[in-house]
Amino acid sequence: MTLFMNFSFNHSCVLITGASAGLGAEFARQLAPHAATLILVARRRERLEKLADDLQKKYPELHVYLQVCDLTSIDEREKLVAWVREEELPLNFVINNAGLGNLGEFHDASWQRIQGILDLNIGALTHLTHLLLPILRKQAPSALLQVGSIVGFFPIEGHAVYAASKAYVQSFTQALHLEEEKHGVHVILLAPGAVPTEFFKVASRLQEPISLTSRSPACFITSPEKVVAVALEAVVKKRAIVIPNKLLSIVVQFLRFAPIFLFQKVFLKNKKR
């Protein structure tokens, strides 16, 4: 029996990055009935305050801390973790959810955009993991959930840098899973497909509303509520990787051994050349 066998969300202390919207906010909502403390991290103060207010009205005994932080900044990441240590918070669950995407050809993206993806999806995730692992080991049994993407399994046209960054998250997380289990820290990779949040709109750099079904088959789209529920269940069951869509999981297992062009054909709709 490993140390992690006794992990529970009840009375846990959870840090969530990218918590102001999308999956991050949904993680906060689903953990709020069980956790003792939530540390919500994001850049947008107003959204964090609205989320915290809603949660504390519904769960008066819940402690919610807000940390407005630009995670692409090394200094701000270090200040965030220093604050956790100073407050002596018993952090035992970290969700590295913050991420940035880019839809379109690599040639057409600005270097500032590309650098932002690399800094947040790779740099911030890796640095925060390095800073927080000692705390998680001390608080074992504990858990670390890294939010990757289904595109991390394949190179994909129109997502060159984003897919590559998520391939890094996949490999990094799987290695950590092997390294940290003996220390009582369960590390899990969440690899969702298309999720109807504002992430796709931001990645597209467009102002008009975007239908995910114009880019991805409807059967591969999963609601934020289901993604989070399946992910949290997977943490309890000690799974190493979770793809929160059964059909998508089956298709991915098949396509990992198929030519790349077949993946493009299955997953992308209305591809223009």
Residue pairs with C-beta under 8 A, 6 or more apart in sequence:
2 141
2 181
2 182
2 184
3 140
3 141
3 183
3 184
4 140
4 141
4 142
4 143
4 181
4 184
4 185
4 186
4 238
5 141
5 238
6 141
7 92
7 141
7 142
7 143
7 186
7 235
7 236
8 236
9 31
9 34
9 35
9 93
9 232
9 236
10 34
10 35
11 34
11 35
11 36
12 31
12 34
12 35
12 36
12 37
12 92
12 93
13 35
13 36
13 37
13 39
13 89
13 90
13 91
13 92
13 93
13 139
14 27
14 31
14 35
14 37
14 38
14 39
14 91
14 92
14 93
14 94
14 95
15 39
15 41
15 84
15 91
15 93
15 94
15 95
15 132
16 24
16 27
16 28
16 31
16 38
16 39
16 40
16 41
16 95
16 97
17 24
17 41
17 42
17 71
17 95
17 96
17 97
17 98
17 124
17 128
18 24
18 41
18 42
18 97
18 98
18 99
18 147
19 25
19 27
19 28
19 40
19 41
19 42
19 48
19 51
19 97
20 40
20 42
20 43
20 44
20 47
20 48
20 51
21 42
21 44
21 47
21 197
21 198
22 97
22 195
22 197
22 198
22 199
22 224
23 97
23 147
23 192
23 195
23 197
23 224
23 227
23 228
24 40
24 42
24 95
24 97
24 98
25 47
25 51
26 224
26 225
26 227
26 228
27 95
27 97
27 228
27 231
27 232
28 38
28 40
28 51
28 55
29 55
30 225
30 228
30 229
30 232
31 38
31 232
32 38
32 55
32 58
32 59
32 62
33 59
35 62
35 93
36 62
36 63
37 62
37 63
37 64
37 65
37 89
37 90
38 55
38 62
38 63
38 64
38 65
39 65
39 67
39 84
39 89
39 91
40 48
40 51
40 52
40 64
40 65
40 66
40 67
41 67
41 69
41 71
41 80
41 98
42 48
42 68
42 69
42 98
43 68
43 69
43 70
43 71
44 68
45 66
45 68
48 66
48 68
49 66
52 64
52 66
55 62
55 64
56 62
56 64
65 87
65 89
67 80
67 83
69 76
69 77
69 79
69 80
70 76
71 77
71 98
71 120
71 124
71 128
72 116
72 119
72 120
72 123
72 124
74 127
77 124
77 127
77 128
77 131
78 131
80 128
81 128
81 131
81 132
81 135
84 91
84 132
84 135
85 135
90 139
91 132
91 135
91 136
91 139
91 142
92 136
92 139
92 140
92 141
92 142
92 143
93 142
93 143
93 144
93 145
93 235
94 128
94 129
94 132
94 136
94 143
94 144
94 145
95 145
95 147
96 125
96 128
96 129
96 144
96 145
96 146
96 147
97 145
97 147
98 120
98 124
98 125
99 120
99 121
99 147
99 149
99 165
99 199
100 116
100 117
100 120
100 121
100 162
100 202
100 203
101 117
101 159
101 162
101 199
101 200
101 202
101 203
102 109
102 113
102 114
102 117
102 159
102 161
102 162
102 203
102 205
103 158
103 159
103 200
103 203
103 204
103 205
104 158
104 204
104 205
105 158
105 160
106 114
106 160
106 161
109 161
113 205
114 161
117 161
117 162
117 165
118 161
118 165
121 162
121 165
121 166
121 168
121 169
122 165
122 168
122 169
125 146
125 169
125 172
126 172
129 144
129 146
129 172
129 176
132 144
133 144
133 180
133 185
136 142
136 143
136 144
136 180
136 185
137 180
137 183
137 184
137 185
140 183
140 184
140 185
141 184
141 185
141 186
142 184
142 185
142 186
143 185
143 186
143 187
143 188
143 235
144 176
144 180
144 185
144 186
144 187
144 188
145 187
145 188
145 190
145 231
145 235
146 169
146 172
146 173
146 187
146 188
146 189
146 190
147 169
147 190
147 192
148 166
148 169
148 170
148 173
148 189
148 190
148 191
149 162
149 163
149 166
149 169
149 191
149 192
149 193
150 191
150 192
150 193
150 243
150 248
150 252
151 159
151 162
151 163
151 166
152 163
152 166
152 167
152 168
152 169
152 170
152 191
153 167
153 170
153 191
153 252
153 255
153 256
154 163
154 255
154 256
154 260
154 263
155 163
155 164
155 167
155 260
156 163
156 263
156 264
156 267
156 268
157 264
157 268
157 271
158 268
158 271
162 203
166 191
169 189
170 189
170 191
173 187
173 188
173 189
174 189
174 240
174 241
176 187
177 186
177 187
177 188
177 189
177 240
180 186
180 187
181 187
186 235
186 238
187 240
188 231
188 234
188 235
188 239
188 240
188 241
188 242
189 240
189 241
189 242
190 227
190 231
190 234
190 242
190 244
191 241
191 242
191 243
192 222
192 227
192 243
192 244
192 245
193 216
193 220
193 221
193 222
193 243
193 245
193 248
194 200
194 212
194 215
194 216
194 220
194 221
194 222
195 221
195 222
195 223
195 224
195 227
196 212
196 221
196 223
196 224
197 224
200 210
200 212
200 215
201 209
201 210
204 210
212 221
213 221
213 269
214 269
214 270
215 268
215 269
215 270
216 267
216 268
216 269
217 266
217 267
217 269
219 247
220 245
220 247
220 248
220 251
220 267
222 244
222 245
222 248
226 244
227 244
230 242
230 244
231 242
231 244
234 242
243 249
243 252
251 266
255 262
255 263
255 266
264 271
